[in-house]
Amino acid sequence: MASTTSPSLSLSSSSTLVDGKTTRQSAAAASSQCVTLPTLPPPPPAVQSRAVKATAYCRKIARNVVAMATSTGEVATAEATTAETATTELPSEFVQKIQEAWDKVDDKYAVSSLGVAAFVLLWSSTGVISAIDRLPLIPGVLELVGIGYTGWFAYKNLIFKPDREALISKIKDLYKDILGSS
């Protein structure tokens, strides 16, 4: 009987392990074949039952979702009808308002040009901001300036009641100037 020895493993070449059992082979046949390792034993019943329960639970949820999606019950159809009505009315109202506003515009070429210019300005400003953000010291300095201005604005306009009321009246006047008195 020839045996192969390694530092941590000792296997006999005259026998092969199959499903945890050793079968005897001749020395000539054993030297031409590889040694196979046994398969893993089945998992303990607790692990099996946990896996089976989890699989069954997931299947149950999937069936419930499918049942709710294809349900012909009154509750599901009433909710679906309400949801469909709300989603279909909102875009159509929004589109109608935009179309009415577009129809009121006299110089559509100028408005379109302003829209394209605004898009180009926004695109270029994001490029400038990202370039500034890559500079080593500038983002930290700008953050400090922002924090300082926020503190100054809060001190000047928000802490005391007369200042707060003056700010609110300025905002209301500006609102009326922009939208008109409504």
Secondary structure as UniProt FT lines:
FT   STRAND          3..5
FT   STRAND          10..12
FT   TURN            13..14
FT   STRAND          15..18
FT   TURN            19..20
FT   STRAND          21..24
FT   HELIX           27..32
FT   HELIX           45..70
FT   HELIX           74..104
FT   HELIX           108..133
FT   HELIX           138..157
FT   HELIX           161..179
//
